[in-house]
Amino acid sequence: MQENNKITDMLLKKLDTKKPFLSLEYFPPKTDTGTHNLFARIEKMTRLNPLFADVTWGAGGSNKNSSSLDISEVISDYFRIPVLQHVTGRGETKESMSKILDKLISLKIKNVLLLRGDAPSSTQDNDSGDFAYAIDLVRFVREKYGDAFSIGVAGYPEGHFESGGVSECVQHLKRKVDAGADFVLTQIFFDANIFNQFIDRCRTAGIVCPILPGIMPIHAYQRFLKIAKSCNLAVPNNVAENLEKYKKNDALVKEYGINQCTEMCNRLIESGNYGLHFYTLNLQTSVEAVAQNLGLGSEKDRALPWSACTSQVRKKEEVRPIFWSNNPQSYLARTNDWDDFPNGRWGDSRSPTFGAMNRYYNLRGKTFNKAKKEEKRKEQWSNLKTEHDFFSLFGRFAAGEAEDFPWSTTGIHAETIDITPELIELNHKGLLTINSQPQVNGLRSSDPIFGWGGQDGYVYQKAYLEFFCSAKHLKTILSFAKNKKSVSLNAYSASGLQFEANNQESRVNAITWGVFYGKEIIQPTIVDKASFKIWKNEAFEKWDQEITPLFPEDSIGKAISEKIAAEYFLVNIVENDYVQGSLLQDLLEIL
Ligand SMILES: Cc1cc2nc3c(=O)[nH]c(=O)nc-3n(C[C@H](O)[C@H](O)[C@H](O)COP(=O)(O)OP(=O)(O)OC[C@H]3O[C@@H](n4cnc5c(N)ncnc54)[C@H](O)[C@@H]3O)c2cc1C
């Protein structure tokens, strides 16, 4: 489990740099599919380098909040972003609150935003509980848990709707801070002056801790009106006038929202407010557009040919075996305990330390809609009746026509288009292809399909193909490989029978590399015998655990699936001649 950094320490350090940064709020979606989509967005939004991500807590402190904790756990463990967990006191007793906080400690989440919470709209107001106000919760946490948590509280630049105005709210905020809060996140607002005046009042009142402004780009007209009304927010005249002009055109409202928000953020930054806290509403585009306008986050170019780990500790990682290029989650799960990536190199000691796919891996999958996924898979697989039906299905996967390919969680890469016809044909001939890359001889690193690593360089790749095939096919391919010096081959059966051809002494073969101005050559993808041995277990297990159970008992399809799992070989081939090689055509000729 990821050790979560305390936000207070990071905030103070970051604010000292006087450079703008952001943090992102998400809320737990109602459905599993929504959660799945949210994870994909969070992953993409990691390129904005958020200092932390916070996850809201359901109104009224309902039991539904296990999904909030699940999401926080994934953000912390998988995306390695420090999490700020919202917790509301409404309706909770000291005992029930202790359970929540103990759970957070067990998840190593060390940051909480302590709130009173509002009554859930659909149920009766539940005021019974030990925490009448957020301050009671702050006191309780400090008394019982000492410094175990970094504590944030809410502030209201325009006053809270129940309070007698901003001055009263500032006094209450001061008491919350005096009781032990470390930082403040504010309610949203649409005018930088409102926030700047609030900051002045807070500082005058003696509140010295960091106060992050709550920012929300206007995404849609009706939604904006609803939020502004329910939170009692002032809508500046110019904003109201512009929205009136654009309200019938969703795209224009969104564009205006991005511009208005960018302008407001620039004003906040000019006034020395470097930390911007975005209420994302689980939406990506507007927040990303604002961040880009402000020059926040990393470049959009692919940094490496595979999706990099979002963890700070793994930023130096530059090399991975190609076998997991389409399965980043299981790779990260297996290597989660590796905390050292010296110079980003694939060290000799690495492969034997591959771990099992632990809880960390399952966690990310647990909210996915498994029943639906299985139903869809059954539709695709359970009617297959001949070996050739299996070949055709793999051909469809290679063509990108069928979703949910068990051997790839990322889908088909754009570069595969160059070799799709050959892949389909090879599948029809009985090679069940699961991974491939075309050869590339010095394309610009900015190439939209093959490029990675930034603008100033050239990229190269050796042709690579990985597939399951029968012993008969392996025999033919092996004799071809043995006669062709430029081709290296590794093959394993599930039971461990092994064959190979033309592997050099060194066990690592770099198959993707890039040459960049003024840098060492980077070789991000390799083929390596020892890690292939680990990967083949994972690849064969998919037949036993995910495919064979899809077929009815005693069906022909089930028998074929079992036969493939037991008798086929998993093979990888590299054509080392990346200038003149013709791997796929050669295979088509000999089969
Ligand atoms: C950044 C942010 C995140 C939020 N996240 C969530 C969330 O995840 N889930 C959720 O349900 N809600 C959330 N809310 C909404 C919040 O729970 C409500 O606004 C709630 O009404 C007030 O919570 P609070 O923590 O500010 O309460 P408090 O600080 O307790 O204030 C509540 C009201 O009581 C007044 N008050 C405070 N102390 C006293 C006192 N001693 N005597 C009399 N009056 C007092 C305050 O002025 C205020 O009007 C969030 C709000 C913000 C700004």
The ligand as an SDF file (V2000), in Angstrom:
LIG
                    3D

 53 58  0  0  0  0  0  0  0  0999 V2000
  -14.3290   22.6130   -0.0370 C   0  0  0  0  0  0  0  0  0  0  0  0
  -15.6460   21.9980    0.3710 C   0  0  0  0  0  0  0  0  0  0  0  0
  -15.8140   20.6210    0.2910 C   0  0  0  0  0  0  0  0  0  0  0  0
  -17.0250   20.0390    0.6820 C   0  0  0  0  0  0  0  0  0  0  0  0
  -17.1740   18.6760    0.5920 N   0  0  0  0  0  0  0  0  0  0  0  0
  -18.3050   18.0940    1.0280 C   0  0  0  0  0  0  0  0  0  0  0  0
  -18.4690   16.6630    1.0240 C   0  0  0  0  0  0  0  0  0  0  0  0
  -17.5720   15.9350    0.5990 O   0  0  0  0  0  0  0  0  0  0  0  0
  -19.6200   16.1310    1.4740 N   0  0  0  0  0  0  0  0  0  0  0  0
  -20.6410   16.9250    1.9560 C   0  0  0  0  0  0  0  0  0  0  0  0
  -21.6670   16.3830    2.3770 O   0  0  0  0  0  0  0  0  0  0  0  0
  -20.5220   18.2770    1.9680 N   0  0  0  0  0  0  0  0  0  0  0  0
  -19.3920   18.8740    1.5260 C   0  0  0  0  0  0  0  0  0  0  0  0
  -19.2730   20.2440    1.5660 N   0  0  0  0  0  0  0  0  0  0  0  0
  -20.4020   21.0530    1.9850 C   0  0  0  0  0  0  0  0  0  0  0  0
  -20.4100   21.3060    3.4990 C   0  0  0  0  0  0  0  0  0  0  0  0
  -20.5450   20.0970    4.1910 O   0  0  0  0  0  0  0  0  0  0  0  0
  -21.5640   22.2210    3.7780 C   0  0  0  0  0  0  0  0  0  0  0  0
  -21.3440   23.4890    3.2230 O   0  0  0  0  0  0  0  0  0  0  0  0
  -21.9710   22.3430    5.2200 C   0  0  0  0  0  0  0  0  0  0  0  0
  -23.2180   23.0390    5.2720 O   0  0  0  0  0  0  0  0  0  0  0  0
  -20.9850   23.1250    6.0590 C   0  0  0  0  0  0  0  0  0  0  0  0
  -19.8970   22.4080    6.3680 O   0  0  0  0  0  0  0  0  0  0  0  0
  -18.6650   23.0630    7.1590 P   0  0  0  0  0  0  0  0  0  0  0  0
  -17.6920   21.9970    7.3700 O   0  0  0  0  0  0  0  0  0  0  0  0
  -18.2360   24.2880    6.5060 O   0  0  0  0  0  0  0  0  0  0  0  0
  -19.4230   23.3720    8.5260 O   0  0  0  0  0  0  0  0  0  0  0  0
  -19.1130   24.3030    9.7540 P   0  0  0  0  0  0  0  0  0  0  0  0
  -17.7630   24.8610    9.7280 O   0  0  0  0  0  0  0  0  0  0  0  0
  -19.5110   23.5090   10.9270 O   0  0  0  0  0  0  0  0  0  0  0  0
  -20.1430   25.4800    9.5060 O   0  0  0  0  0  0  0  0  0  0  0  0
  -21.5120   25.2310    9.3010 C   0  0  0  0  0  0  0  0  0  0  0  0
  -22.3270   26.4800    9.6000 C   0  0  0  0  0  0  0  0  0  0  0  0
  -22.3840   26.6630   10.9790 O   0  0  0  0  0  0  0  0  0  0  0  0
  -21.7960   27.8950   11.3500 C   0  0  0  0  0  0  0  0  0  0  0  0
  -21.0850   27.5950   12.5880 N   0  0  0  0  0  0  0  0  0  0  0  0
  -19.9080   27.0130   12.7370 C   0  0  0  0  0  0  0  0  0  0  0  0
  -19.5950   26.8490   14.0330 N   0  0  0  0  0  0  0  0  0  0  0  0
  -20.6360   27.3490   14.7340 C   0  0  0  0  0  0  0  0  0  0  0  0
  -20.9590   27.4760   16.1140 C   0  0  0  0  0  0  0  0  0  0  0  0
  -20.1050   27.0750   17.0460 N   0  0  0  0  0  0  0  0  0  0  0  0
  -22.1410   28.0330   16.4420 N   0  0  0  0  0  0  0  0  0  0  0  0
  -23.0010   28.4620   15.5220 C   0  0  0  0  0  0  0  0  0  0  0  0
  -22.7690   28.3890   14.2120 N   0  0  0  0  0  0  0  0  0  0  0  0
  -21.6020   27.8260   13.8140 C   0  0  0  0  0  0  0  0  0  0  0  0
  -20.9190   28.2750   10.1720 C   0  0  0  0  0  0  0  0  0  0  0  0
  -20.7420   29.6750   10.0640 O   0  0  0  0  0  0  0  0  0  0  0  0
  -21.7400   27.7400    9.0460 C   0  0  0  0  0  0  0  0  0  0  0  0
  -22.7810   28.6080    8.7110 O   0  0  0  0  0  0  0  0  0  0  0  0
  -18.0930   20.8530    1.1450 C   0  0  0  0  0  0  0  0  0  0  0  0
  -17.9100   22.2490    1.2060 C   0  0  0  0  0  0  0  0  0  0  0  0
  -16.7160   22.8230    0.8240 C   0  0  0  0  0  0  0  0  0  0  0  0
  -16.5430   24.3050    0.8820 C   0  0  0  0  0  0  0  0  0  0  0  0
  1  2  1  0
  2  3  1  0
  2 52  2  0
  3  4  2  0
  4  5  1  0
  4 50  1  0
  5  6  2  0
  6  7  1  0
  6 13  1  0
  7  8  2  0
  7  9  1  0
  9 10  1  0
 10 11  2  0
 10 12  1  0
 12 13  2  0
 13 14  1  0
 14 15  1  0
 14 50  1  0
 15 16  1  0
 16 17  1  0
 16 18  1  0
 18 19  1  0
 18 20  1  0
 20 21  1  0
 20 22  1  0
 22 23  1  0
 23 24  1  0
 24 25  2  0
 24 26  1  0
 24 27  1  0
 27 28  1  0
 28 29  2  0
 28 30  1  0
 28 31  1  0
 31 32  1  0
 32 33  1  0
 33 34  1  0
 33 48  1  0
 34 35  1  0
 35 36  1  0
 35 46  1  0
 36 37  1  0
 36 45  1  0
 37 38  2  0
 38 39  1  0
 39 40  1  0
 39 45  2  0
 40 41  1  0
 40 42  2  0
 42 43  1  0
 43 44  2  0
 44 45  1  0
 46 47  1  0
 46 48  1  0
 48 49  1  0
 50 51  2  0
 51 52  1  0
 52 53  1  0
M  END
$$$$
